[in-house]
Amino acid sequence: MKTAQEKLQWELQCYGCTAAAIDKMVKEQAFPGTELMFAAGILSDAQETISGEYGQPDTETARQFINRAKYIIFKQMEKARG
């Protein structure tokens, strides 16, 4: 079992922020029922980050955006299952 510190380090490496921060972002920025569209927006951010259109491609940040979107999608799937 991971310690709280290990869990925090894993979340920061995986998402670039904590899971609690993602939950807060969704709660504050997505209207109820639009969480999956919100995740799609994060995937678009990942695409822009990879494209390098606005500078050097940043694959590490893109990876973290993708993981954030997956976190939201999986959380919505769990919610739907009840």
Helices and strands as residue ranges (DSSP letters): H 4-15, H 19-29, H 35-51, H 59-81
